[in-house]
Amino acid sequence: MENYHLYFASCVRDGGIWHYTLQDGTLHREGKTPCDRPMYLYAEDGKLWALLRRPFADGEESGLLSFTLDPEGRPVQAGEPVSTRGVVACHLCRWKGEIYAANYLSGSIWSLSGALDVHEGKGIHPVRQEAPHTHYVMPAPDGACLLAVDLGLDAVYSYDTSLNILNVAHVPAGHGARHLAYSEDGRTVFCANELASTVTVFSYGGGKLIPGQTVSALGHPAESTAAAIRVKGEYVYVSNRGDDSISCLHWDGKNLELCSVTPCGGASPRDFLIVEDLLICTNETGNSVTLFRVEGDRLKDTGERIPMDAPLCVVAQAVRI
């Protein structure tokens, strides 16, 4: 049997990293590690990394803060923040032993080893795409390269370990590529497009992405922006801010089709995570975490609400007992 440690980023000055355990489908609060405005977290192999929005008194650059996890899963700070050499770092990952981060306002990808790639250009949206805005970075499904998403350029970049560009793929102009999720066989990459609330389907192989279908995540016009995207089996889930909902789409291996849209139970669902049959949603402006049971193409609201100031993301570490 597996239980889980869950870590939430509460992005306020007196916020920090909230630690919960998930035991037999029930969340238990364990404690809080104070830190200033964490934007995103990554947990792996008994370690935790946090991106802090602006930890340095003499500048606007974001910082990477490292933690070890003690036997009870509690974060223990290891050192001081290291600059990401960019402004508003909002996503990070670990690949081949190295940490990588996306600096949103700077439009750059950075690695802890010192590599930096700064994007250039702009998109067609006059306000949101006036410059590059990197929003996501993660190893490709097969680990052959690093994938990074730029909302400002409607682009998905492929990198090697030194941040040399290998390939660039695009979503439709003005859709605003934001986050990725992968099919379980690793052959398909789904891109949540923030500005148009759509999902673009890419076929993936050999480090290259080939764009295909783009579908609405809502099925109707709305003042909404897509945020997080996750895959569980044959279903793709997308959170929608403004509409304050979570969409479920079905992937049959060839076509993606919208199945349902469920109210998220809060406001501005920036991130969510699916752990077994439980969907955990972080509602940034609603200052809450909401929980749902995943039942195929439907979500069932459990009614459970956890108050939390500006929760931006949630990550999990499995613990076998």
N, C-alpha and C positions, 0 to 999 in steps of 0.2 A: 504494500500500500504506500502511496505517496501523499504526503501533506506538502504545504507550500509556505514559504516566506514571501510576503508581498510588501513592496516598498512603493510609497506614493510621494511624489514631489509636490509640496505645498509652496507655491511661488509667491510668497509675501516676505517682507523683511524679517518678521518674527516667526516665519514658517519653518520649513526644513523637510526632513525625510521621515514620514510616518511609517512605522513597521507594524504589520499585521501578520498573523498566521491564518492559514486556511486549513481547517481540520474537519474532515468528514463533511465538507460543503458549508461549513460555518466559519465566518470571519471573527477573529479574536484580536483585539488591540493589544499590542505589546509595548509600544513606547514611541518616542520621537527623538530624532537627532537634530538639534538646531543647526541651521545654516541659512545664509541669506539668499533668497530667491532662486532656488533650484529650478532649472528649466526642463531638464530631462535626466533620466537615470539609465544605467545599464548594469546588470548583475550577471556574473559568471564565475564559476570555479571558486566560490567562497570570497569573491571580491565584489565591490560596488563602486561605480564611478558616477559622479554628479557634475552636471554643467551648471555653473552659477552665472546668473545674468550679468552681474557687474560687481565682482568681489574686491576690486582694487580701488583704493581711495584716490589714486592719482590718474585715473583713466577710465574709458568706457569699455575696454575689452572684457570679454567673458573669461571665465576660468574653469579649469578641470580640477575637481577635488576627488582624491582617491580614498577609499575605505577598505579595510578588511572586515570580514564578518566573523564574529566570535562564534563559539559552538552553539549559542542560542539564537544566532542569526542577527544579532545586534551590530550595527555599523560602528566601527572604530576608526576614527580619522587617521590617515597615514600621510603626514606631511601637510604642506600648504598648497593653495591653489596655484596652478600653472596656467599662464595665459594661452588662450586659443588663437591669439593673433587676429582676432576678429570681434565683431560686435553682435550681440544677441545670438550666442551659440544655442541651438535649439534641438539638436539631435546628435547622438553618438553611437558608436559600436566598437566592437573589438574584432580584429581580423588578423590571423596569423601572428598573434601575440602583441599586436600594435593597436593603440587606441586612435580612432578617427572621429572628427566632429565636423558638423555643418554650422557655419556662421551665417545666420539668416541675413542680417542687414548688410554684411560685408560681401555676400555672394561668394563665399570661399569654402573650400574643404581643407582641413588641417589635420596633421598627424602629430602625435606626441613626440615622434622622432625629429620633428622640425620641418617636415615637408608642408608646403602650402600651395594650393592652386586657386587663383582668383579668377572668377568668370568675368566675361565682358559682354556687353550688349544690353538689349531690352526687348520687351514683348509689346503686344498691341494694346494691352489695357493701360489707359493713361495714368492711373493712380497706383495700382498694385504691381505693374510690370515696368516701372520707370527705370529699373536696374535689375541686375541678377539678385535672386534671393534663394539661396540654397536652404533646403528644408529637411533633408533626410539623407542618411548614409548607412549602408548595410552591405555585407558580403552578398554576392549573387547566389542563386540557389545552389549551384555546384561549387561555390567557393573559388571559382576561377578568377574572379575579379571583384572589384568593389563597385557598387552602384550608388550614385548620388543624384538626387533630384533637385532641380532648380525651378521654383515656381515662377520666377520672373522671366525665364527664357523658354518655358514649356518643354523642358529638356530633361532627359535621363542620361547621365554620363557614366561610362565604364572606365575604371582606373586600374592601374597596377599598384603594387605596394608602395611605390615612390610617388604616387599621384601623377603619373604620366597618363594623359588621356588616351584611351584605346578606341573608344567608339562613342557616338552621341546619337540618341534616338529622341523622337519628339511626340508629344501629344498634340491634339488640334490647337491651333493658335488661339490664345486668350483663355484657355481652359485652366491654366495654372496648376501644373503638376505639383503634388505635395508629398504623398507617402506611397510606399509600395507594400505589396504582400504577394506571397508565392503559392502556387498550387502545390499540393503535397508531392507530386511527381517531379517538381522542379522545372517543368517545361513551359510553364505559363507564369507571367508576371502581371499583376493587376496594379494599376496606378490610380489612386484617388486624386481627382483634379478639383482643387479647392474652389476656384473662381466660377466654374460652371456646374459644380455638383454633379460631376460625371465620373465614370470609371473607364479607363482605356486598357484594353487587353493586348499584351505583347506576347508573342512567342519568343522563347529564350533558348539559346544553345551556343556553346563555344564562346561565351562572353559577349554575344550580340543580341540585341533586342529588335524585333520586327513588329511594328505597330499593326493592329488589326481593328477590331470593333471598338467603338466608344459608345457607351450607353448612359442614360440618366440614372442617377442614384435615387431620384425621387419620383420620377414619372409625371411631374407637373412643374410649371414655372413657380419659383419661390425665391424669396430673398434669403438665400441660404448658402453656406459654404461647407463643402465636404472637408473632413479632417482626417480621422484615423481610418485605417482599413485592415481587416484581418480575414484569414481564411480558416475554415474548419470543414474538412471533407470537401464536399461538392458545393459548399455555400460560401459566399463572399459577403462580409458585413462591412458597412460604412457608416460612420457617424456624421451627422449633419447639424452644424451650428446654424442658428437662426430658425430653422425648422425644428430644432431640438428633438432630433429623432435618430434612430438607428435603422438603416435599410438592410434588407437581406436580399441578395441576388443569387440565382442558381447558375452554376457553370456545368454544362454537360460535356465539356471537352471541346466544343466547337463554338457555342454561343453562350453569352451571358444575358440573363433575363431577370428583371426585377420581380420579386415575389411579394414582399411586404415591407411596410414602414411602421415602426413602433415608436411611440413617444419615449424619450429617454428618461423621463421622470425628474429632469433638472433643466438647467440652462447652459448652453454652449458646451456640448460634449466633445471636448478636445481630444480625449484619448479613451481607449478601452482595451481590455484584455480578455481573452477567452481561456479559462482554465478548466479543462474537462468540459462539464456541461454548464458552467457558470460564466456569465458575461459580467465583467466589472467595469463600470463606466465612470469616468472622472468628468464632472460638470464644472468647468472653470469658473464661470461667472455665477453659477448657481450655488457655489461653495458646498458641493455635496458629492458623494459617491453613491451610485445606485447599482442594484444587482438584479440580474435577469437569469432565468433558466433558458438554455438554448434547446429548442425543440424543432430541429430541422429548419424549415423556412419560417418559423415563428419564434418570437421571444416572449416569455412569460415573466412579467414584472413580479418579483418576490415581495415587493412592498418595503424592503429594507432600505433605509437611508442612513448614510454615515456623514455627519457634518464635518466639513474640512475646508479651510480657507484656500481658495484658488488651486484646486488639484489639477496639475497639468499632465501627469502621466502616472502609469502604474506598471511595474515590472515584477516578475516572479522568479523564485528559485525553488526547485523541487527538493524535498527532503524525504528520503526513504526511511520508513520506520518498520 
